[in-house]
Amino acid sequence: MGGEIFSHGVTIDLDPFEAHDLRDHMRAAIERAIVAWLADNGRRASSPPKKPYDRETADRKAKAMIADWIARREAKRTIAEGPDHV
């Protein structure tokens, strides 16, 4: 899916690739801001989590779950609406 940007004096449509690139860019900027805030507030000594969250894996799992849900929903619709239903 793509997206739209509405910002100061800018309105632009994004294709799916641009939207993906922007999402990655924003995530990196947020991560840099978090690291800077932690350093500024003396919180860098906090230990990292034992099992860091893997967003890409979670996204793939979520997309697979959604695709499965849609497929099951479509299968039910096909049965309910069958060829002799108008």
Contacts in CASP RR format, 6 or more apart in sequence:
PFRMAT RR
TARGET T0000
AUTHOR 0000-0000-0000
METHOD contacts of the structure
MODEL  1
MGGEIFSHGVTIDLDPFEAHDLRDHMRAAIERAIVAWLADNGRRASSPPK
KPYDRETADRKAKAMIADWIARREAKRTIAEGPDHV
1 16 0 8 1.000
1 19 0 8 1.000
2 13 0 8 1.000
2 14 0 8 1.000
2 15 0 8 1.000
2 16 0 8 1.000
2 18 0 8 1.000
2 19 0 8 1.000
3 13 0 8 1.000
3 14 0 8 1.000
3 19 0 8 1.000
4 11 0 8 1.000
4 12 0 8 1.000
4 13 0 8 1.000
4 14 0 8 1.000
5 11 0 8 1.000
5 12 0 8 1.000
5 14 0 8 1.000
5 22 0 8 1.000
14 22 0 8 1.000
27 55 0 8 1.000
35 44 0 8 1.000
37 43 0 8 1.000
38 44 0 8 1.000
38 46 0 8 1.000
END
